[in-house]
């Protein structure tokens, strides 16, 4: 899965763990992947919510991979709904706030 950074300037493949360190100012909580800051948030709770959103997207992606042929998974959905879902689980965009 890919994650677009909060400032929209980087698209990062996620292939190892994410972590939430306290920033140097002690005011914000950042979400990093390796050396790249993906986003920063005013509270630890919000940063954890965003990590949960990434986890949900990863789980959806792995579920789709388990189906191998996603056509049965999307039976009954329109083409636009399918495209939107696939985009959501392929590239996660970090929320601004």
Secondary structure by P-SEA (a helix, b strand, c coil): cbbbcccccccccccbbbbbcccccccbbbbbcccccccccccaaaaaaaaaaaaaaaaaaaaaaaacccccccccccaaaaaaaaaaaabbbbbcc
